[in-house]
Amino acid sequence: MITAVALLARRPDLSYEQFVDYYENNHAKLIRSLLPQIRGYRRNYLDHGSRIGADGIGAPGFDVISEFVFDDRAAYDDMLATHARPDVKAAIEADEENFLDRTRTRMYLVDTRES
């Protein structure tokens, strides 16, 4: 299994509730329809009401950690190739403009360990 995580921030003009609603009811469905290589897709929304760090400072600068799980590296690479297709890329980017501050998006491959 291969896991990628994306740190995503909402547009500043959207409330947290509007952001979550749009992601869940629009963007997540679009991603699932365009990128079938994704086996698991989890959105972990930050609890902005909780304290961040021991002293309560250090806001993370993002609102959700999205997890994308793939069967293997070949499936991940195939997703990247699909995402790079002009029609797919344009559809995803246009939809992201509706709710994300795309300048703050970060995506990483991670090495997941379970106990």
ChimeraX attribute file (.defattr): number of C-alpha atoms within 10 A of each C-alpha:
attribute: neighborCount
match mode: 1-to-1
recipient: residues
	/A:1	12
	/A:2	18
	/A:3	21
	/A:4	17
	/A:5	19
	/A:6	17
	/A:7	18
	/A:8	22
	/A:9	22
	/A:10	25
	/A:11	19
	/A:12	11
	/A:13	10
	/A:14	14
	/A:15	12
	/A:16	16
	/A:17	9
	/A:18	14
	/A:19	20
	/A:20	19
	/A:21	13
	/A:22	17
	/A:23	21
	/A:24	13
	/A:25	10
	/A:26	13
	/A:27	18
	/A:28	14
	/A:29	11
	/A:30	15
	/A:31	17
	/A:32	14
	/A:33	11
	/A:34	17
	/A:35	16
	/A:36	13
	/A:37	21
	/A:38	21
	/A:39	17
	/A:40	12
	/A:41	16
	/A:42	13
	/A:43	16
	/A:44	11
	/A:45	14
	/A:46	13
	/A:47	10
	/A:48	12
	/A:49	6
	/A:50	8
	/A:51	12
	/A:52	13
	/A:53	10
	/A:54	7
	/A:55	7
	/A:56	9
	/A:57	9
	/A:58	10
	/A:59	11
	/A:60	12
	/A:61	12
	/A:62	19
	/A:63	20
	/A:64	21
	/A:65	18
	/A:66	16
	/A:67	20
	/A:68	19
	/A:69	19
	/A:70	21
	/A:71	14
	/A:72	13
	/A:73	12
	/A:74	12
	/A:75	18
	/A:76	22
	/A:77	13
	/A:78	16
	/A:79	17
	/A:80	13
	/A:81	12
	/A:82	17
	/A:83	18
	/A:84	12
	/A:85	10
	/A:86	9
	/A:87	11
	/A:88	16
	/A:89	13
	/A:90	13
	/A:91	14
	/A:92	15
	/A:93	12
	/A:94	11
	/A:95	16
	/A:96	17
	/A:97	12
	/A:98	16
	/A:99	23
	/A:100	22
	/A:101	16
	/A:102	14
	/A:103	9
	/A:104	13
	/A:105	14
	/A:106	13
	/A:107	13
	/A:108	11
	/A:109	14
	/A:110	11
	/A:111	9
	/A:112	9
	/A:113	5
	/A:114	3
	/A:115	2
